[in-house]
């Protein structure tokens, strides 16, 4: 009777430990899935940052081209026979000095 009781107790303990191990395996798989999902999100975020940098570079190029065009138009206005007039200077807006 003692051997059957001891065997049943050991079998119950072994099954209990096996059940606990399965939960930890499930948690490990869940953790791995979350880590993969986080990595995908990080990759997507990096792609968006790269796209934004490309757009900023394009905007800077456009601004440089516009500045070059304005400079060229300014030199064209100074040539004789040109019908373009120079812009009027901005009025000074200083507050009167207090004594």
N, CA, C and O atoms as CSV, one atom per row, in Angstrom:
chain,resi,resn,atom,element,x,y,z
A,1,UNK,N,N,0.812,-1.188,0.000
A,1,UNK,CA,C,0.000,0.000,0.000
A,1,UNK,C,C,0.860,1.259,0.000
A,1,UNK,O,O,0.538,2.255,-0.648
A,2,UNK,N,N,1.946,1.190,0.732
A,2,UNK,CA,C,2.825,2.339,0.765
A,2,UNK,C,C,3.438,2.604,-0.612
A,2,UNK,O,O,3.599,3.761,-1.001
A,3,UNK,N,N,3.774,1.568,-1.336
A,3,UNK,CA,C,4.400,1.772,-2.642
A,3,UNK,C,C,3.399,2.360,-3.634
A,3,UNK,O,O,3.767,3.202,-4.454
A,4,UNK,N,N,2.145,1.930,-3.570
A,4,UNK,CA,C,1.156,2.492,-4.483
A,4,UNK,C,C,0.877,3.950,-4.125
A,4,UNK,O,O,0.704,4.788,-5.009
A,5,UNK,N,N,0.834,4.246,-2.838
A,5,UNK,CA,C,0.618,5.614,-2.389
A,5,UNK,C,C,1.812,6.490,-2.804
A,5,UNK,O,O,1.619,7.605,-3.289
A,6,UNK,N,N,3.016,6.002,-2.621
A,6,UNK,CA,C,4.215,6.754,-2.989
A,6,UNK,C,C,4.265,6.950,-4.510
A,6,UNK,O,O,4.615,8.029,-4.987
A,7,UNK,N,N,3.919,5.919,-5.254
A,7,UNK,CA,C,3.920,6.014,-6.712
A,7,UNK,C,C,2.882,7.030,-7.187
A,7,UNK,O,O,3.167,7.843,-8.066
A,8,UNK,N,N,1.680,6.987,-6.608
A,8,UNK,CA,C,0.629,7.919,-6.981
A,8,UNK,C,C,1.042,9.352,-6.641
A,8,UNK,O,O,0.795,10.277,-7.414
A,9,UNK,N,N,1.672,9.525,-5.479
A,9,UNK,CA,C,2.134,10.857,-5.065
A,9,UNK,C,C,3.222,11.375,-6.013
A,9,UNK,O,O,3.200,12.547,-6.389
A,10,UNK,N,N,4.153,10.534,-6.396
A,10,UNK,CA,C,5.222,10.940,-7.315
A,10,UNK,C,C,4.657,11.240,-8.709
A,10,UNK,O,O,5.094,12.175,-9.379
A,11,UNK,N,N,3.679,10.431,-9.134
A,11,UNK,CA,C,3.053,10.661,-10.424
A,11,UNK,C,C,2.307,12.004,-10.424
A,11,UNK,O,O,2.379,12.760,-11.393
A,12,UNK,N,N,1.606,12.286,-9.351
A,12,UNK,CA,C,0.885,13.557,-9.229
A,12,UNK,C,C,1.857,14.738,-9.230
A,12,UNK,O,O,1.602,15.755,-9.875
A,13,UNK,N,N,2.964,14.600,-8.509
A,13,UNK,CA,C,3.964,15.677,-8.468
A,13,UNK,C,C,4.593,15.884,-9.843
A,13,UNK,O,O,4.820,17.019,-10.261
A,14,UNK,N,N,4.874,14.783,-10.544
A,14,UNK,CA,C,5.469,14.891,-11.871
A,14,UNK,C,C,4.501,15.561,-12.844
A,14,UNK,O,O,4.918,16.396,-13.647
A,15,UNK,N,N,3.239,15.215,-12.787
A,15,UNK,CA,C,2.249,15.845,-13.661
A,15,UNK,C,C,2.074,17.327,-13.322
A,15,UNK,O,O,1.893,18.157,-14.213
A,16,UNK,N,N,2.129,17.646,-12.052
A,16,UNK,CA,C,2.030,19.046,-11.633
A,16,UNK,C,C,3.194,19.868,-12.154
A,16,UNK,O,O,3.013,20.998,-12.607
A,17,UNK,N,N,4.387,19.301,-12.089
A,17,UNK,CA,C,5.548,20.018,-12.618
A,17,UNK,C,C,5.485,20.132,-14.136
A,17,UNK,O,O,5.880,21.152,-14.701
A,18,UNK,N,N,4.997,19.105,-14.788
A,18,UNK,CA,C,4.885,19.149,-16.240
A,18,UNK,C,C,3.885,20.216,-16.662
A,18,UNK,O,O,4.092,20.899,-17.665
A,19,UNK,N,N,2.813,20.362,-15.913
A,19,UNK,CA,C,1.818,21.385,-16.235
A,19,UNK,C,C,2.411,22.783,-16.057
A,19,UNK,O,O,2.126,23.672,-16.858
A,20,UNK,N,N,3.217,22.992,-15.039
A,20,UNK,CA,C,3.861,24.290,-14.817
A,20,UNK,C,C,4.836,24.605,-15.931
A,20,UNK,O,O,4.913,25.750,-16.375
A,21,UNK,N,N,5.575,23.623,-16.389
A,21,UNK,CA,C,6.532,23.844,-17.455
A,21,UNK,C,C,5.834,24.266,-18.735
A,21,UNK,O,O,6.354,25.099,-19.477
A,22,UNK,N,N,4.676,23.710,-19.000
A,22,UNK,CA,C,3.965,24.074,-20.218
A,22,UNK,C,C,3.553,25.544,-20.175
A,22,UNK,O,O,3.629,26.234,-21.192
A,23,UNK,N,N,3.127,26.023,-19.034
A,23,UNK,CA,C,2.750,27.428,-18.924
A,23,UNK,C,C,3.959,28.324,-19.169
A,23,UNK,O,O,3.843,29.352,-19.836
A,24,UNK,N,N,5.105,27.946,-18.641
A,24,UNK,CA,C,6.285,28.774,-18.854
A,24,UNK,C,C,6.694,28.750,-20.327
A,24,UNK,O,O,7.187,29.749,-20.852
A,25,UNK,N,N,6.490,27.619,-20.989
A,25,UNK,CA,C,6.770,27.562,-22.424
A,25,UNK,C,C,5.822,28.477,-23.191
A,25,UNK,O,O,6.227,29.172,-24.123
A,26,UNK,N,N,4.559,28.465,-22.786
A,26,UNK,CA,C,3.592,29.352,-23.441
A,26,UNK,C,C,3.965,30.815,-23.228
A,26,UNK,O,O,3.868,31.630,-24.145
A,27,UNK,N,N,4.389,31.136,-22.021
A,27,UNK,CA,C,4.793,32.515,-21.739
A,27,UNK,C,C,6.022,32.896,-22.547
A,27,UNK,O,O,6.141,34.033,-23.002
A,28,UNK,N,N,6.935,31.954,-22.727
A,28,UNK,CA,C,8.126,32.225,-23.529
A,28,UNK,C,C,7.738,32.469,-24.984
A,28,UNK,O,O,8.286,33.361,-25.632
A,29,UNK,N,N,6.804,31.687,-25.495
A,29,UNK,CA,C,6.349,31.881,-26.871
A,29,UNK,C,C,5.647,33.219,-27.026
A,29,UNK,O,O,5.829,33.908,-28.030
A,30,UNK,N,N,4.845,33.590,-26.035
A,30,UNK,CA,C,4.177,34.893,-26.071
A,30,UNK,C,C,5.203,36.029,-26.048
A,30,UNK,O,O,5.074,37.018,-26.770
A,31,UNK,N,N,6.218,35.866,-25.205
A,31,UNK,CA,C,7.258,36.893,-25.117
A,31,UNK,C,C,7.991,37.019,-26.448
A,31,UNK,O,O,8.306,38.124,-26.890
A,32,UNK,N,N,8.260,35.881,-27.081
A,32,UNK,CA,C,8.941,35.906,-28.377
A,32,UNK,C,C,8.074,36.594,-29.429
A,32,UNK,O,O,8.578,37.370,-30.241
A,33,UNK,N,N,6.767,36.310,-29.415
A,33,UNK,CA,C,5.858,36.937,-30.377
A,33,UNK,C,C,5.810,38.449,-30.163
A,33,UNK,O,O,5.795,39.214,-31.127
A,34,UNK,N,N,5.785,38.877,-28.905
A,34,UNK,CA,C,5.763,40.310,-28.611
A,34,UNK,C,C,7.083,40.969,-29.032
A,34,UNK,O,O,7.091,42.096,-29.528
A,35,UNK,N,N,8.177,40.269,-28.834
A,35,UNK,CA,C,9.473,40.823,-29.240
A,35,UNK,C,C,9.525,40.976,-30.757
A,35,UNK,O,O,10.044,41.975,-31.255
A,36,UNK,N,N,9.000,40.011,-31.494
A,36,UNK,CA,C,8.980,40.107,-32.953
A,36,UNK,C,C,8.085,41.261,-33.408
A,36,UNK,O,O,8.427,41.994,-34.335
A,37,UNK,N,N,6.944,41.410,-32.749
A,37,UNK,CA,C,6.030,42.494,-33.097
A,37,UNK,C,C,6.684,43.852,-32.805
A,37,UNK,O,O,6.551,44.789,-33.592
A,38,UNK,N,N,7.376,43.950,-31.695
A,38,UNK,CA,C,8.058,45.198,-31.350
A,38,UNK,C,C,9.147,45.513,-32.380
A,38,UNK,O,O,9.334,46.671,-32.754
A,39,UNK,N,N,9.862,44.483,-32.837
A,39,UNK,CA,C,10.897,44.701,-33.842
A,39,UNK,C,C,10.290,45.188,-35.152
A,39,UNK,O,O,10.853,46.062,-35.811
A,40,UNK,N,N,9.142,44.626,-35.534
A,40,UNK,CA,C,8.465,45.078,-36.751
A,40,UNK,C,C,8.056,46.538,-36.634
A,40,UNK,O,O,8.214,47.310,-37.580
A,41,UNK,N,N,7.529,46.917,-35.472
A,41,UNK,CA,C,7.120,48.305,-35.260
A,41,UNK,C,C,8.332,49.236,-35.317
A,41,UNK,O,O,8.243,50.337,-35.860
A,42,UNK,N,N,9.463,48.797,-34.758
A,42,UNK,CA,C,10.674,49.610,-34.800
A,42,UNK,C,C,11.150,49.782,-36.240
A,42,UNK,O,O,11.593,50.864,-36.628
A,43,UNK,N,N,11.058,48.716,-37.029
A,43,UNK,CA,C,11.455,48.802,-38.432
A,43,UNK,C,C,10.549,49.770,-39.193
A,43,UNK,O,O,11.020,50.559,-40.011
A,44,UNK,N,N,9.242,49.702,-38.917
A,44,UNK,CA,C,8.302,50.611,-39.578
A,44,UNK,C,C,8.593,52.061,-39.186
A,44,UNK,O,O,8.546,52.960,-40.025
A,45,UNK,N,N,8.889,52.277,-37.916
A,45,UNK,CA,C,9.197,53.628,-37.449
A,45,UNK,C,C,10.475,54.144,-38.117
A,45,UNK,O,O,10.547,55.311,-38.501
A,46,UNK,N,N,11.477,53.277,-38.254
A,46,UNK,CA,C,12.719,53.684,-38.907
A,46,UNK,C,C,12.470,54.017,-40.375
A,46,UNK,O,O,13.056,54.959,-40.908
A,47,UNK,N,N,11.600,53.246,-41.028
A,47,UNK,CA,C,11.252,53.546,-42.418
A,47,UNK,C,C,10.597,54.918,-42.532
A,47,UNK,O,O,10.879,55.670,-43.465
A,48,UNK,N,N,9.725,55.242,-41.585
A,48,UNK,CA,C,9.068,56.549,-41.610
A,48,UNK,C,C,10.076,57.671,-41.389
A,48,UNK,O,O,9.978,58.725,-42.017
A,49,UNK,N,N,11.036,57.455,-40.509
A,49,UNK,CA,C,12.075,58.459,-40.274
A,49,UNK,C,C,12.902,58.653,-41.544
A,49,UNK,O,O,13.234,59.779,-41.912
A,50,UNK,N,N,13.231,57.541,-42.211
A,50,UNK,CA,C,13.998,57.644,-43.458
A,50,UNK,C,C,13.208,58.394,-44.525
A,50,UNK,O,O,13.767,59.223,-45.243
A,51,UNK,N,N,11.912,58.108,-44.632
A,51,UNK,CA,C,11.066,58.813,-45.597
A,51,UNK,C,C,11.008,60.309,-45.280
A,51,UNK,O,O,11.063,61.146,-46.182
A,52,UNK,N,N,10.896,60.631,-44.005
A,52,UNK,CA,C,10.850,62.041,-43.609
A,52,UNK,C,C,12.165,62.737,-43.951
A,52,UNK,O,O,12.164,63.886,-44.392
A,53,UNK,N,N,13.285,62.047,-43.751
A,53,UNK,CA,C,14.584,62.639,-44.106
A,53,UNK,C,C,14.685,62.879,-45.602
A,53,UNK,O,O,15.230,63.895,-46.035
A,54,UNK,N,N,14.164,61.949,-46.397
A,54,UNK,CA,C,14.179,62.136,-47.849
A,54,UNK,C,C,13.329,63.341,-48.238
A,54,UNK,O,O,13.734,64.139,-49.084
A,55,UNK,N,N,12.161,63.477,-47.630
A,55,UNK,CA,C,11.294,64.622,-47.921
A,55,UNK,C,C,11.965,65.928,-47.512
A,55,UNK,O,O,11.866,66.925,-48.228
A,56,UNK,N,N,12.644,65.932,-46.376
A,56,UNK,CA,C,13.357,67.145,-45.944
A,56,UNK,C,C,14.468,67.498,-46.926
A,56,UNK,O,O,14.689,68.673,-47.221
A,57,UNK,N,N,15.161,66.489,-47.430
A,57,UNK,CA,C,16.224,66.741,-48.408
A,57,UNK,C,C,15.632,67.319,-49.696
A,57,UNK,O,O,16.200,68.240,-50.284
A,58,UNK,N,N,14.495,66.780,-50.130
A,58,UNK,CA,C,13.843,67.310,-51.329
A,58,UNK,C,C,13.392,68.753,-51.102
A,58,UNK,O,O,13.545,69.602,-51.980
A,59,UNK,N,N,12.844,69.023,-49.934
A,59,UNK,CA,C,12.401,70.384,-49.627
A,59,UNK,C,C,13.583,71.346,-49.618
A,59,UNK,O,O,13.469,72.472,-50.102
A,60,UNK,N,N,14.710,70.913,-49.075
A,60,UNK,CA,C,15.899,71.762,-49.058
A,60,UNK,C,C,16.397,72.014,-50.473
A,60,UNK,O,O,16.804,73.130,-50.797
A,61,UNK,N,N,16.370,70.980,-51.325
A,61,UNK,CA,C,16.776,71.168,-52.721
A,61,UNK,C,C,15.865,72.168,-53.421
A,61,UNK,O,O,16.331,73.045,-54.148
A,62,UNK,N,N,14.558,72.027,-53.195
A,62,UNK,CA,C,13.604,72.962,-53.800
A,62,UNK,C,C,13.849,74.389,-53.312
A,62,UNK,O,O,13.781,75.337,-54.095
A,63,UNK,N,N,14.132,74.540,-52.027
A,63,UNK,CA,C,14.401,75.864,-51.471
A,63,UNK,C,C,15.677,76.445,-52.078
A,63,UNK,O,O,15.741,77.637,-52.380
A,64,UNK,N,N,16.687,75.602,-52.256
A,64,UNK,CA,C,17.936,76.073,-52.878
A,64,UNK,C,C,17.698,76.500,-54.319
A,64,UNK,O,O,18.234,77.514,-54.766
A,65,UNK,N,N,16.894,75.728,-55.048
A,65,UNK,CA,C,16.594,76.091,-56.427
A,65,UNK,C,C,15.806,77.394,-56.490
A,65,UNK,O,O,16.040,78.222,-57.371
A,66,UNK,N,N,14.872,77.578,-55.557
A,66,UNK,CA,C,14.092,78.812,-55.525
A,66,UNK,C,C,14.992,80.006,-55.214
A,66,UNK,O,O,14.840,81.076,-55.803
A,67,UNK,N,N,15.925,79.816,-54.288
A,67,UNK,CA,C,16.843,80.898,-53.945
A,67,UNK,C,C,17.735,81.241,-55.139
A,67,UNK,O,O,18.017,82.412,-55.392
A,68,UNK,N,N,18.170,80.230,-55.858
A,68,UNK,CA,C,18.998,80.473,-57.040
A,68,UNK,C,C,18.191,81.201,-58.107
A,68,UNK,O,O,18.704,82.097,-58.777
A,69,UNK,N,N,16.935,80.815,-58.262
A,69,UNK,CA,C,16.078,81.484,-59.252
A,69,UNK,C,C,15.834,82.933,-58.851
A,69,UNK,O,O,15.843,83.820,-59.705
A,70,UNK,N,N,15.615,83.182,-57.562
A,70,UNK,CA,C,15.424,84.562,-57.099
A,70,UNK,C,C,16.678,85.385,-57.323
A,70,UNK,O,O,16.604,86.548,-57.722
A,71,UNK,N,N,17.832,84.780,-57.067
A,71,UNK,CA,C,19.085,85.503,-57.267
A,71,UNK,C,C,19.288,85.808,-58.749
A,71,UNK,O,O,19.739,86.896,-59.106
A,72,UNK,N,N,18.959,84.861,-59.596
A,72,UNK,CA,C,19.099,85.075,-61.031
A,72,UNK,C,C,18.133,86.153,-61.498
A,72,UNK,O,O,18.501,87.002,-62.310
A,73,UNK,N,N,16.907,86.132,-60.997
A,73,UNK,CA,C,15.933,87.159,-61.367
A,73,UNK,C,C,16.391,88.525,-60.893
A,73,UNK,O,O,16.152,89.534,-61.557
A,74,UNK,N,N,17.045,88.557,-59.753
A,74,UNK,CA,C,17.556,89.826,-59.234
A,74,UNK,C,C,18.646,90.378,-60.113
A,74,UNK,O,O,18.701,91.590,-60.320
A,75,UNK,N,N,19.517,89.539,-60.640
A,75,UNK,CA,C,20.579,90.018,-61.528
A,75,UNK,C,C,20.009,90.364,-62.894
A,75,UNK,O,O,20.515,91.269,-63.557
A,76,UNK,N,N,18.958,89.658,-63.332
A,76,UNK,CA,C,18.318,89.973,-64.606
A,76,UNK,C,C,17.638,91.340,-64.538
A,76,UNK,O,O,17.582,92.050,-65.542
A,77,UNK,N,N,17.130,91.712,-63.385
A,77,UNK,CA,C,16.437,92.989,-63.243
A,77,UNK,C,C,17.410,94.155,-63.373
A,77,UNK,O,O,17.017,95.254,-63.764
A,78,UNK,N,N,18.668,93.921,-63.051
A,78,UNK,CA,C,19.650,94.993,-63.102
A,78,UNK,C,C,20.214,95.209,-64.502
A,78,UNK,O,O,20.894,96.207,-64.743
A,79,UNK,N,N,19.947,94.299,-65.419
A,79,UNK,CA,C,20.489,94.449,-66.777
A,79,UNK,C,C,19.693,95.495,-67.533
A,79,UNK,O,O,18.487,95.626,-67.323
A,80,UNK,N,N,20.347,96.240,-68.406
A,80,UNK,CA,C,19.644,97.272,-69.175
A,80,UNK,C,C,18.602,96.647,-70.105
A,80,UNK,O,O,18.814,95.554,-70.631
A,81,UNK,N,N,17.519,97.314,-70.298
A,81,UNK,CA,C,16.460,96.842,-71.174
A,81,UNK,C,C,15.474,95.930,-70.476
A,81,UNK,O,O,14.506,95.472,-71.084
A,82,UNK,N,N,15.709,95.668,-69.227
A,82,UNK,CA,C,14.798,94.793,-68.484
A,82,UNK,C,C,13.606,95.609,-68.007
A,82,UNK,O,O,13.756,96.766,-67.612
A,83,UNK,N,N,12.441,95.016,-68.042
A,83,UNK,CA,C,11.237,95.724,-67.619
A,83,UNK,C,C,10.916,95.488,-66.150
A,83,UNK,O,O,9.956,96.057,-65.629
A,84,UNK,N,N,11.695,94.668,-65.483
A,84,UNK,CA,C,11.438,94.376,-64.064
A,84,UNK,C,C,11.979,95.514,-63.213
A,84,UNK,O,O,13.013,96.098,-63.537
A,85,UNK,N,N,11.297,95.824,-62.148
A,85,UNK,CA,C,11.757,96.869,-61.239
A,85,UNK,C,C,12.166,96.231,-59.930
A,85,UNK,O,O,11.651,95.176,-59.557
A,86,UNK,N,N,13.066,96.850,-59.252
A,86,UNK,CA,C,13.531,96.347,-57.964
A,86,UNK,C,C,12.448,96.603,-56.919
A,86,UNK,O,O,11.731,97.599,-57.006
A,87,UNK,N,N,12.322,95.724,-55.944
A,87,UNK,CA,C,11.314,95.939,-54.898
A,87,UNK,C,C,11.671,97.137,-54.030
A,87,UNK,O,O,12.846,97.451,-53.838
A,88,UNK,N,N,10.654,97.797,-53.511
A,88,UNK,CA,C,10.859,98.968,-52.660
A,88,UNK,C,C,11.440,98.511,-51.330
A,88,UNK,O,O,11.116,97.425,-50.849
A,89,UNK,N,N,12.303,99.340,-50.729
A,89,UNK,CA,C,12.872,98.953,-49.438
A,89,UNK,C,C,11.791,98.966,-48.360
A,89,UNK,O,O,10.836,99.740,-48.424
A,90,UNK,N,N,11.961,98.098,-47.377
A,90,UNK,CA,C,10.994,97.999,-46.290
A,90,UNK,C,C,11.101,99.229,-45.394
A,90,UNK,O,O,12.209,99.688,-45.115
A,91,UNK,N,N,9.966,99.774,-44.936
A,91,UNK,CA,C,10.028,100.951,-44.063
A,91,UNK,C,C,10.588,100.551,-42.697
A,91,UNK,O,O,10.385,99.441,-42.205
A,92,UNK,N,N,11.295,101.502,-42.120
A,92,UNK,CA,C,11.874,101.229,-40.806
A,92,UNK,C,C,10.787,101.346,-39.748
A,92,UNK,O,O,9.977,102.273,-39.763
A,93,UNK,N,N,10.787,100.419,-38.859
A,93,UNK,CA,C,9.752,100.415,-37.808
A,93,UNK,C,C,10.444,100.364,-36.455
A,93,UNK,O,O,10.425,99.347,-35.762
A,94,UNK,N,N,11.060,101.494,-36.095
A,94,UNK,CA,C,11.693,101.587,-34.787
A,94,UNK,C,C,10.821,102.438,-33.895
A,94,UNK,O,O,10.216,103.413,-34.340
A,95,UNK,N,N,10.763,102.067,-32.652
A,95,UNK,CA,C,10.029,102.871,-31.679
A,95,UNK,C,C,10.840,104.120,-31.364
A,95,UNK,O,O,12.069,104.063,-31.335
A,96,UNK,N,N,10.179,105.241,-31.130
A,96,UNK,CA,C,10.927,106.461,-30.797
A,96,UNK,C,C,11.682,106.270,-29.484
A,96,UNK,O,O,11.215,105.596,-28.565
A,97,UNK,N,N,12.858,106.880,-29.425
A,97,UNK,CA,C,13.681,106.765,-28.236
A,97,UNK,C,C,13.058,107.545,-27.087
A,97,UNK,O,O,12.561,108.654,-27.281
A,98,UNK,N,N,13.086,106.974,-25.909
A,98,UNK,CA,C,12.544,107.639,-24.718
A,98,UNK,C,C,13.678,108.329,-23.981
A,98,UNK,O,O,14.775,107.783,-23.869
A,99,UNK,N,N,13.412,109.539,-23.475
A,99,UNK,CA,C,14.401,110.300,-22.737
A,99,UNK,C,C,14.355,109.986,-21.299
A,99,UNK,O,O,15.129,110.543,-20.521
